[in-house]
Amino acid sequence: MTLISNLIQEDIENNPELESLYKEQDENLEFAMRLVELRKEIGCSQKQFAQKLEAPQTIIENIENGDTRPTMSLLKSIANVTKK
């Protein structure tokens, strides 16, 4: 395990209720990284991608920062735009 993994595990052992929060954040970051990859694969900036999705650029920024999760509607738009 890495140092960070060890620290997270220790934190969870001391505060079991944090496990779901760590899991949620991990899922947000995993999706964020994949969204950045997809956006770059189609050669778009955040602004261009947002325009294709008909969404505010700040939404894309917040998702890519791991600060928020996309709505089901936005996920469908992403699938349509990226063909994935």
Jmol script that loads the backbone (N, CA, C; Angstrom):
load data "model"
ATOM      1  N   MET A   1       0.833  -1.201   0.000  1.00  0.00           N
ATOM      2  CA  MET A   1       0.000   0.000   0.000  1.00  0.00           C
ATOM      3  C   MET A   1       0.870   1.254   0.000  1.00  0.00           C
ATOM      4  N   THR A   2       0.346   2.294  -0.597  1.00  0.00           N
ATOM      5  CA  THR A   2       1.066   3.557  -0.605  1.00  0.00           C
ATOM      6  C   THR A   2       0.833   4.285   0.711  1.00  0.00           C
ATOM      7  N   LEU A   3       1.613   5.304   0.932  1.00  0.00           N
ATOM      8  CA  LEU A   3       1.456   6.111   2.141  1.00  0.00           C
ATOM      9  C   LEU A   3       0.046   6.681   2.231  1.00  0.00           C
ATOM     10  N   ILE A   4      -0.451   7.199   1.119  1.00  0.00           N
ATOM     11  CA  ILE A   4      -1.796   7.784   1.131  1.00  0.00           C
ATOM     12  C   ILE A   4      -2.838   6.721   1.444  1.00  0.00           C
ATOM     13  N   SER A   5      -2.707   5.545   0.837  1.00  0.00           N
ATOM     14  CA  SER A   5      -3.644   4.453   1.114  1.00  0.00           C
ATOM     15  C   SER A   5      -3.619   4.074   2.587  1.00  0.00           C
ATOM     16  N   ASN A   6      -2.422   4.022   3.154  1.00  0.00           N
ATOM     17  CA  ASN A   6      -2.292   3.704   4.577  1.00  0.00           C
ATOM     18  C   ASN A   6      -2.959   4.763   5.449  1.00  0.00           C
ATOM     19  N   LEU A   7      -2.763   6.019   5.099  1.00  0.00           N
ATOM     20  CA  LEU A   7      -3.375   7.101   5.876  1.00  0.00           C
ATOM     21  C   LEU A   7      -4.898   7.067   5.774  1.00  0.00           C
ATOM     22  N   ILE A   8      -5.396   6.792   4.586  1.00  0.00           N
ATOM     23  CA  ILE A   8      -6.851   6.695   4.409  1.00  0.00           C
ATOM     24  C   ILE A   8      -7.396   5.528   5.221  1.00  0.00           C
ATOM     25  N   GLN A   9      -6.723   4.382   5.143  1.00  0.00           N
ATOM     26  CA  GLN A   9      -7.173   3.213   5.894  1.00  0.00           C
ATOM     27  C   GLN A   9      -7.170   3.496   7.395  1.00  0.00           C
ATOM     28  N   GLU A  10      -6.146   4.152   7.869  1.00  0.00           N
ATOM     29  CA  GLU A  10      -6.068   4.509   9.288  1.00  0.00           C
ATOM     30  C   GLU A  10      -7.199   5.460   9.664  1.00  0.00           C
ATOM     31  N   ASP A  11      -7.461   6.425   8.796  1.00  0.00           N
ATOM     32  CA  ASP A  11      -8.540   7.383   9.037  1.00  0.00           C
ATOM     33  C   ASP A  11      -9.887   6.665   9.123  1.00  0.00           C
ATOM     34  N   ILE A  12     -10.107   5.701   8.226  1.00  0.00           N
ATOM     35  CA  ILE A  12     -11.360   4.939   8.228  1.00  0.00           C
ATOM     36  C   ILE A  12     -11.469   4.088   9.488  1.00  0.00           C
ATOM     37  N   GLU A  13     -10.366   3.498   9.908  1.00  0.00           N
ATOM     38  CA  GLU A  13     -10.387   2.691  11.130  1.00  0.00           C
ATOM     39  C   GLU A  13     -10.743   3.541  12.341  1.00  0.00           C
ATOM     40  N   ASN A  14     -10.262   4.781  12.357  1.00  0.00           N
ATOM     41  CA  ASN A  14     -10.562   5.683  13.469  1.00  0.00           C
ATOM     42  C   ASN A  14     -11.954   6.299  13.361  1.00  0.00           C
ATOM     43  N   ASN A  15     -12.456   6.427  12.131  1.00  0.00           N
ATOM     44  CA  ASN A  15     -13.761   7.044  11.885  1.00  0.00           C
ATOM     45  C   ASN A  15     -14.479   6.248  10.799  1.00  0.00           C
ATOM     46  N   PRO A  16     -15.106   5.122  11.135  1.00  0.00           N
ATOM     47  CA  PRO A  16     -15.716   4.249  10.132  1.00  0.00           C
ATOM     48  C   PRO A  16     -16.725   4.947   9.210  1.00  0.00           C
ATOM     49  N   GLU A  17     -17.369   5.987   9.698  1.00  0.00           N
ATOM     50  CA  GLU A  17     -18.355   6.689   8.865  1.00  0.00           C
ATOM     51  C   GLU A  17     -17.704   7.401   7.677  1.00  0.00           C
ATOM     52  N   LEU A  18     -16.391   7.561   7.706  1.00  0.00           N
ATOM     53  CA  LEU A  18     -15.690   8.222   6.605  1.00  0.00           C
ATOM     54  C   LEU A  18     -15.521   7.323   5.379  1.00  0.00           C
ATOM     55  N   GLU A  19     -15.714   6.027   5.558  1.00  0.00           N
ATOM     56  CA  GLU A  19     -15.500   5.106   4.438  1.00  0.00           C
ATOM     57  C   GLU A  19     -16.372   5.462   3.233  1.00  0.00           C
ATOM     58  N   SER A  20     -17.639   5.755   3.463  1.00  0.00           N
ATOM     59  CA  SER A  20     -18.519   6.093   2.339  1.00  0.00           C
ATOM     60  C   SER A  20     -18.110   7.409   1.690  1.00  0.00           C
ATOM     61  N   LEU A  21     -17.608   8.349   2.482  1.00  0.00           N
ATOM     62  CA  LEU A  21     -17.157   9.622   1.919  1.00  0.00           C
ATOM     63  C   LEU A  21     -15.918   9.432   1.044  1.00  0.00           C
ATOM     64  N   TYR A  22     -14.982   8.617   1.513  1.00  0.00           N
ATOM     65  CA  TYR A  22     -13.790   8.330   0.705  1.00  0.00           C
ATOM     66  C   TYR A  22     -14.174   7.618  -0.590  1.00  0.00           C
ATOM     67  N   LYS A  23     -15.106   6.678  -0.494  1.00  0.00           N
ATOM     68  CA  LYS A  23     -15.541   5.944  -1.681  1.00  0.00           C
ATOM     69  C   LYS A  23     -16.193   6.892  -2.682  1.00  0.00           C
ATOM     70  N   GLU A  24     -17.052   7.767  -2.200  1.00  0.00           N
ATOM     71  CA  GLU A  24     -17.720   8.726  -3.086  1.00  0.00           C
ATOM     72  C   GLU A  24     -16.706   9.640  -3.766  1.00  0.00           C
ATOM     73  N   GLN A  25     -15.746  10.127  -3.005  1.00  0.00           N
ATOM     74  CA  GLN A  25     -14.727  11.006  -3.582  1.00  0.00           C
ATOM     75  C   GLN A  25     -13.875  10.256  -4.604  1.00  0.00           C
ATOM     76  N   ASP A  26     -13.571   9.014  -4.309  1.00  0.00           N
ATOM     77  CA  ASP A  26     -12.799   8.194  -5.240  1.00  0.00           C
ATOM     78  C   ASP A  26     -13.558   8.017  -6.554  1.00  0.00           C
ATOM     79  N   GLU A  27     -14.857   7.773  -6.467  1.00  0.00           N
ATOM     80  CA  GLU A  27     -15.682   7.631  -7.668  1.00  0.00           C
ATOM     81  C   GLU A  27     -15.726   8.938  -8.455  1.00  0.00           C
ATOM     82  N   ASN A  28     -15.853  10.060  -7.752  1.00  0.00           N
ATOM     83  CA  ASN A  28     -15.873  11.365  -8.423  1.00  0.00           C
ATOM     84  C   ASN A  28     -14.572  11.604  -9.180  1.00  0.00           C
ATOM     85  N   LEU A  29     -13.453  11.306  -8.538  1.00  0.00           N
ATOM     86  CA  LEU A  29     -12.154  11.539  -9.172  1.00  0.00           C
ATOM     87  C   LEU A  29     -11.910  10.585 -10.338  1.00  0.00           C
ATOM     88  N   GLU A  30     -12.353   9.354 -10.193  1.00  0.00           N
ATOM     89  CA  GLU A  30     -12.205   8.391 -11.288  1.00  0.00           C
ATOM     90  C   GLU A  30     -13.003   8.855 -12.508  1.00  0.00           C
ATOM     91  N   PHE A  31     -14.235   9.301 -12.278  1.00  0.00           N
ATOM     92  CA  PHE A  31     -15.039   9.811 -13.390  1.00  0.00           C
ATOM     93  C   PHE A  31     -14.399  11.063 -13.971  1.00  0.00           C
ATOM     94  N   ALA A  32     -13.888  11.928 -13.112  1.00  0.00           N
ATOM     95  CA  ALA A  32     -13.257  13.172 -13.572  1.00  0.00           C
ATOM     96  C   ALA A  32     -12.094  12.874 -14.519  1.00  0.00           C
ATOM     97  N   MET A  33     -11.257  11.928 -14.145  1.00  0.00           N
ATOM     98  CA  MET A  33     -10.106  11.584 -14.989  1.00  0.00           C
ATOM     99  C   MET A  33     -10.562  11.022 -16.331  1.00  0.00           C
ATOM    100  N   ARG A  34     -11.584  10.200 -16.314  1.00  0.00           N
ATOM    101  CA  ARG A  34     -12.094   9.626 -17.565  1.00  0.00           C
ATOM    102  C   ARG A  34     -12.716  10.705 -18.444  1.00  0.00           C
ATOM    103  N   LEU A  35     -13.419  11.656 -17.837  1.00  0.00           N
ATOM    104  CA  LEU A  35     -14.027  12.736 -18.613  1.00  0.00           C
ATOM    105  C   LEU A  35     -12.955  13.587 -19.288  1.00  0.00           C
ATOM    106  N   VAL A  36     -11.886  13.885 -18.577  1.00  0.00           N
ATOM    107  CA  VAL A  36     -10.779  14.650 -19.170  1.00  0.00           C
ATOM    108  C   VAL A  36     -10.213  13.881 -20.364  1.00  0.00           C
ATOM    109  N   GLU A  37     -10.007  12.575 -20.208  1.00  0.00           N
ATOM    110  CA  GLU A  37      -9.493  11.752 -21.311  1.00  0.00           C
ATOM    111  C   GLU A  37     -10.421  11.797 -22.518  1.00  0.00           C
ATOM    112  N   LEU A  38     -11.714  11.624 -22.274  1.00  0.00           N
ATOM    113  CA  LEU A  38     -12.689  11.645 -23.368  1.00  0.00           C
ATOM    114  C   LEU A  38     -12.700  12.993 -24.076  1.00  0.00           C
ATOM    115  N   ARG A  39     -12.694  14.052 -23.288  1.00  0.00           N
ATOM    116  CA  ARG A  39     -12.724  15.407 -23.857  1.00  0.00           C
ATOM    117  C   ARG A  39     -11.498  15.641 -24.731  1.00  0.00           C
ATOM    118  N   LYS A  40     -10.344  15.214 -24.241  1.00  0.00           N
ATOM    119  CA  LYS A  40      -9.111  15.399 -25.011  1.00  0.00           C
ATOM    120  C   LYS A  40      -9.088  14.510 -26.254  1.00  0.00           C
ATOM    121  N   GLU A  41      -9.656  13.307 -26.152  1.00  0.00           N
ATOM    122  CA  GLU A  41      -9.720  12.401 -27.307  1.00  0.00           C
ATOM    123  C   GLU A  41     -10.458  13.043 -28.473  1.00  0.00           C
ATOM    124  N   ILE A  42     -11.493  13.823 -28.168  1.00  0.00           N
ATOM    125  CA  ILE A  42     -12.247  14.459 -29.254  1.00  0.00           C
ATOM    126  C   ILE A  42     -11.713  15.856 -29.562  1.00  0.00           C
ATOM    127  N   GLY A  43     -10.620  16.232 -28.893  1.00  0.00           N
ATOM    128  CA  GLY A  43      -9.920  17.474 -29.209  1.00  0.00           C
ATOM    129  C   GLY A  43     -10.627  18.745 -28.785  1.00  0.00           C
ATOM    130  N   CYS A  44     -11.297  18.703 -27.652  1.00  0.00           N
ATOM    131  CA  CYS A  44     -12.050  19.872 -27.183  1.00  0.00           C
ATOM    132  C   CYS A  44     -11.454  20.469 -25.918  1.00  0.00           C
ATOM    133  N   SER A  45     -11.555  21.776 -25.825  1.00  0.00           N
ATOM    134  CA  SER A  45     -11.294  22.454 -24.557  1.00  0.00           C
ATOM    135  C   SER A  45     -12.544  22.255 -23.694  1.00  0.00           C
ATOM    136  N   GLN A  46     -12.461  22.625 -22.438  1.00  0.00           N
ATOM    137  CA  GLN A  46     -13.651  22.552 -21.584  1.00  0.00           C
ATOM    138  C   GLN A  46     -14.785  23.383 -22.179  1.00  0.00           C
ATOM    139  N   LYS A  47     -14.447  24.566 -22.651  1.00  0.00           N
ATOM    140  CA  LYS A  47     -15.465  25.463 -23.207  1.00  0.00           C
ATOM    141  C   LYS A  47     -16.119  24.840 -24.442  1.00  0.00           C
ATOM    142  N   GLN A  48     -15.306  24.303 -25.341  1.00  0.00           N
ATOM    143  CA  GLN A  48     -15.843  23.678 -26.554  1.00  0.00           C
ATOM    144  C   GLN A  48     -16.707  22.464 -26.214  1.00  0.00           C
ATOM    145  N   PHE A  49     -16.233  21.674 -25.259  1.00  0.00           N
ATOM    146  CA  PHE A  49     -16.975  20.483 -24.844  1.00  0.00           C
ATOM    147  C   PHE A  49     -18.314  20.883 -24.243  1.00  0.00           C
ATOM    148  N   ALA A  50     -18.291  21.892 -23.401  1.00  0.00           N
ATOM    149  CA  ALA A  50     -19.527  22.383 -22.786  1.00  0.00           C
ATOM    150  C   ALA A  50     -20.507  22.856 -23.856  1.00  0.00           C
ATOM    151  N   GLN A  51     -20.010  23.545 -24.861  1.00  0.00           N
ATOM    152  CA  GLN A  51     -20.880  24.010 -25.944  1.00  0.00           C
ATOM    153  C   GLN A  51     -21.518  22.832 -26.677  1.00  0.00           C
ATOM    154  N   LYS A  52     -20.743  21.795 -26.937  1.00  0.00           N
ATOM    155  CA  LYS A  52     -21.286  20.603 -27.603  1.00  0.00           C
ATOM    156  C   LYS A  52     -22.361  19.940 -26.746  1.00  0.00           C
ATOM    157  N   LEU A  53     -22.162  20.001 -25.425  1.00  0.00           N
ATOM    158  CA  LEU A  53     -23.112  19.388 -24.497  1.00  0.00           C
ATOM    159  C   LEU A  53     -24.280  20.314 -24.162  1.00  0.00           C
ATOM    160  N   GLU A  54     -24.170  21.563 -24.624  1.00  0.00           N
ATOM    161  CA  GLU A  54     -25.155  22.596 -24.277  1.00  0.00           C
ATOM    162  C   GLU A  54     -25.276  22.725 -22.761  1.00  0.00           C
ATOM    163  N   ALA A  55     -24.112  22.811 -22.134  1.00  0.00           N
ATOM    164  CA  ALA A  55     -24.016  22.934 -20.675  1.00  0.00           C
ATOM    165  C   ALA A  55     -23.042  24.055 -20.345  1.00  0.00           C
ATOM    166  N   PRO A  56     -23.165  24.643 -19.159  1.00  0.00           N
ATOM    167  CA  PRO A  56     -22.201  25.669 -18.756  1.00  0.00           C
ATOM    168  C   PRO A  56     -20.797  25.074 -18.598  1.00  0.00           C
ATOM    169  N   GLN A  57     -19.799  25.833 -18.985  1.00  0.00           N
ATOM    170  CA  GLN A  57     -18.412  25.378 -18.858  1.00  0.00           C
ATOM    171  C   GLN A  57     -18.075  25.090 -17.405  1.00  0.00           C
ATOM    172  N   THR A  58     -18.671  25.832 -16.480  1.00  0.00           N
ATOM    173  CA  THR A  58     -18.383  25.621 -15.055  1.00  0.00           C
ATOM    174  C   THR A  58     -18.796  24.226 -14.592  1.00  0.00           C
ATOM    175  N   ILE A  59     -19.826  23.660 -15.216  1.00  0.00           N
ATOM    176  CA  ILE A  59     -20.237  22.295 -14.868  1.00  0.00           C
ATOM    177  C   ILE A  59     -19.127  21.310 -15.241  1.00  0.00           C
ATOM    178  N   ILE A  60     -18.578  21.462 -16.440  1.00  0.00           N
ATOM    179  CA  ILE A  60     -17.489  20.584 -16.883  1.00  0.00           C
ATOM    180  C   ILE A  60     -16.289  20.758 -15.960  1.00  0.00           C
ATOM    181  N   GLU A  61     -15.973  21.999 -15.644  1.00  0.00           N
ATOM    182  CA  GLU A  61     -14.853  22.287 -14.743  1.00  0.00           C
ATOM    183  C   GLU A  61     -15.059  21.617 -13.389  1.00  0.00           C
ATOM    184  N   ASN A  62     -16.250  21.757 -12.823  1.00  0.00           N
ATOM    185  CA  ASN A  62     -16.523  21.179 -11.502  1.00  0.00           C
ATOM    186  C   ASN A  62     -16.465  19.654 -11.521  1.00  0.00           C
ATOM    187  N   ILE A  63     -16.953  19.057 -12.592  1.00  0.00           N
ATOM    188  CA  ILE A  63     -16.886  17.595 -12.704  1.00  0.00           C
ATOM    189  C   ILE A  63     -15.433  17.151 -12.835  1.00  0.00           C
ATOM    190  N   GLU A  64     -14.682  17.836 -13.689  1.00  0.00           N
ATOM    191  CA  GLU A  64     -13.279  17.461 -13.892  1.00  0.00           C
ATOM    192  C   GLU A  64     -12.426  17.703 -12.651  1.00  0.00           C
ATOM    193  N   ASN A  65     -12.845  18.600 -11.796  1.00  0.00           N
ATOM    194  CA  ASN A  65     -12.138  18.833 -10.538  1.00  0.00           C
ATOM    195  C   ASN A  65     -12.561  17.841  -9.461  1.00  0.00           C
ATOM    196  N   GLY A  66     -13.549  17.015  -9.761  1.00  0.00           N
ATOM    197  CA  GLY A  66     -14.044  16.052  -8.784  1.00  0.00           C
ATOM    198  C   GLY A  66     -14.948  16.678  -7.749  1.00  0.00           C
ATOM    199  N   ASP A  67     -15.421  17.895  -8.031  1.00  0.00           N
ATOM    200  CA  ASP A  67     -16.245  18.623  -7.064  1.00  0.00           C
ATOM    201  C   ASP A  67     -17.718  18.265  -7.133  1.00  0.00           C
ATOM    202  N   THR A  68     -18.148  17.723  -8.259  1.00  0.00           N
ATOM    203  CA  THR A  68     -19.563  17.399  -8.424  1.00  0.00           C
ATOM    204  C   THR A  68     -19.709  16.193  -9.332  1.00  0.00           C
ATOM    205  N   ARG A  69     -20.862  15.574  -9.252  1.00  0.00           N
ATOM    206  CA  ARG A  69     -21.178  14.437 -10.112  1.00  0.00           C
ATOM    207  C   ARG A  69     -22.090  14.908 -11.237  1.00  0.00           C
ATOM    208  N   PRO A  70     -21.958  14.301 -12.400  1.00  0.00           N
ATOM    209  CA  PRO A  70     -22.838  14.685 -13.502  1.00  0.00           C
ATOM    210  C   PRO A  70     -24.249  14.136 -13.298  1.00  0.00           C
ATOM    211  N   THR A  71     -25.215  14.844 -13.837  1.00  0.00           N
ATOM    212  CA  THR A  71     -26.592  14.355 -13.809  1.00  0.00           C
ATOM    213  C   THR A  71     -26.743  13.260 -14.861  1.00  0.00           C
ATOM    214  N   MET A  72     -27.817  12.509 -14.769  1.00  0.00           N
ATOM    215  CA  MET A  72     -28.080  11.466 -15.760  1.00  0.00           C
ATOM    216  C   MET A  72     -28.246  12.089 -17.144  1.00  0.00           C
ATOM    217  N   SER A  73     -28.882  13.229 -17.199  1.00  0.00           N
ATOM    218  CA  SER A  73     -29.067  13.934 -18.469  1.00  0.00           C
ATOM    219  C   SER A  73     -27.721  14.301 -19.090  1.00  0.00           C
ATOM    220  N   LEU A  74     -26.807  14.800 -18.272  1.00  0.00           N
ATOM    221  CA  LEU A  74     -25.488  15.173 -18.781  1.00  0.00           C
ATOM    222  C   LEU A  74     -24.704  13.933 -19.210  1.00  0.00           C
ATOM    223  N   LEU A  75     -24.839  12.847 -18.469  1.00  0.00           N
ATOM    224  CA  LEU A  75     -24.167  11.599 -18.855  1.00  0.00           C
ATOM    225  C   LEU A  75     -24.636  11.133 -20.234  1.00  0.00           C
ATOM    226  N   LYS A  76     -25.936  11.257 -20.488  1.00  0.00           N
ATOM    227  CA  LYS A  76     -26.467  10.880 -21.802  1.00  0.00           C
ATOM    228  C   LYS A  76     -25.899  11.783 -22.888  1.00  0.00           C
ATOM    229  N   SER A  77     -25.806  13.071 -22.603  1.00  0.00           N
ATOM    230  CA  SER A  77     -25.236  14.013 -23.572  1.00  0.00           C
ATOM    231  C   SER A  77     -23.773  13.693 -23.849  1.00  0.00           C
ATOM    232  N   ILE A  78     -23.025  13.370 -22.800  1.00  0.00           N
ATOM    233  CA  ILE A  78     -21.611  13.009 -22.958  1.00  0.00           C
ATOM    234  C   ILE A  78     -21.487  11.772 -23.842  1.00  0.00           C
ATOM    235  N   ALA A  79     -22.332  10.779 -23.595  1.00  0.00           N
ATOM    236  CA  ALA A  79     -22.304   9.558 -24.407  1.00  0.00           C
ATOM    237  C   ALA A  79     -22.612   9.873 -25.870  1.00  0.00           C
ATOM    238  N   ASN A  80     -23.582  10.738 -26.108  1.00  0.00           N
ATOM    239  CA  ASN A  80     -23.940  11.095 -27.485  1.00  0.00           C
ATOM    240  C   ASN A  80     -22.813  11.853 -28.181  1.00  0.00           C
ATOM    241  N   VAL A  81     -22.207  12.798 -27.477  1.00  0.00           N
ATOM    242  CA  VAL A  81     -21.151  13.627 -28.068  1.00  0.00           C
ATOM    243  C   VAL A  81     -19.883  12.819 -28.315  1.00  0.00           C
ATOM    244  N   THR A  82     -19.518  11.974 -27.374  1.00  0.00           N
ATOM    245  CA  THR A  82     -18.261  11.218 -27.489  1.00  0.00           C
ATOM    246  C   THR A  82     -18.429   9.889 -28.218  1.00  0.00           C
ATOM    247  N   LYS A  83     -19.679   9.495 -28.429  1.00  0.00           N
ATOM    248  CA  LYS A  83     -19.984   8.196 -29.070  1.00  0.00           C
ATOM    249  C   LYS A  83     -19.444   7.028 -28.248  1.00  0.00           C
ATOM    250  N   LYS A  84     -19.404   7.218 -26.933  1.00  0.00           N
ATOM    251  CA  LYS A  84     -18.903   6.165 -26.031  1.00  0.00           C
ATOM    252  C   LYS A  84     -19.929   5.872 -24.967  1.00  0.00           C
TER     253      LYS A  84
END
end "model"
wireframe off; spacefill off
backbone 0.3
color backbone group
